[in-house]
Amino acid sequence: MGKKRLRYVYSFSVLTLFFFMGLYFKKMYLTTNLPDVKRYPDKNPVLPSATRRHQLVPPYPYPYKFIMDLQGKCQGRNPFLVLLVASVSHDLDSRMAVRETWGNESNYGDVDVVTVFLVGLSPVMTDKGQKRLEEENSIYGDIVQQDFMDTYYNLTLKTLMGIEWVAKYCPTASYVMKTDVDIFLNVEYLVYSVLLPGSPVHKNFFTGRILENRSPNRDNDDKWYVPQEIYPNNLYPPYCSGSGYVFSVDMTQKIYDTAQVIEMMPMEDVFIGLCLNKLKISITEPLAGIFNGIRKEYNRCLYNKLVTIHYVSGNILRVMWRDFWSQKNSGCPD
């Protein structure tokens, strides 16, 4: 019993020794092979932008590539107005409704109007949806696309794509309007009562439904939630509602260049307002109420003196437009 007990104690002692030696050498190895990590002296270090980018904010600047770019759309033309229409990639019906109504380029006679739909990559239909979209574009020749996912939080990317497209491929235009497919757009009123063909083209011009003294939405259950990591200030600078704003073509390059150097925002209209603020360009006050931000019951004479009416799309747009356009010369009381 004595020899067995001695062997047991000896074995246990050796194992214990090896165990602690292992811990010692492991600590030495980790200590001497640590990477060169910068230790920030303050509690709120400024990390690289990729590290602190919030999940709601898409990567930007980033080399998004055009998949469909319509390079020849404006060749040999000097469009008076380019309509950049934000659309969801798989929403063919809404695009068709616009093509059949206010987006029909042949409507406006001597005033050259270009209509372009802005889309990203469909997150739901993938290869089949992309093939259908390309076939649609081969028929109508009015879709511009880059390789970002077509989601609500990428609407800023979609708008910047349109602005980039005008700057690169349609710089001979006079004016640009960004709008959406769920809008009733009175192009003739915009052209003849606001922009005025034959007059000198404005410079540094930007107008629309102005929103002022607006605060970021801090409710994280809300669609328009903006955490402080994205925008820490309590108020936004003035901006125009994304349902429809108009600007002179010289603004395209200025906005695009500014977008490369300021913090990205998922809310497209606010982001464009931040670009204008950075550029120190003031928004031109439009005629009262002509850029309407809500749905109004259809009345031809009322619609006749508005530029935009929101939340009108598909068959409802078709029905309204049929009456509006067929009776546009019928006259209305002042």
PyMOL commands that set and color helices and strands:
alter all, ss='L'
color gray80, all
select helices_A, chain A and resi 2-32+49-52+92-99+105-108+126-140+152-169+187-195+250-259+268-279+300-303+314-326
alter helices_A, ss='H'
color red, helices_A
select strands_A, chain A and resi 66-68+81-86+113-121+143-149+175-180+183-185+206-211+239-248+308-310
alter strands_A, ss='S'
color yellow, strands_A
deselect
rebuild
show_as cartoon
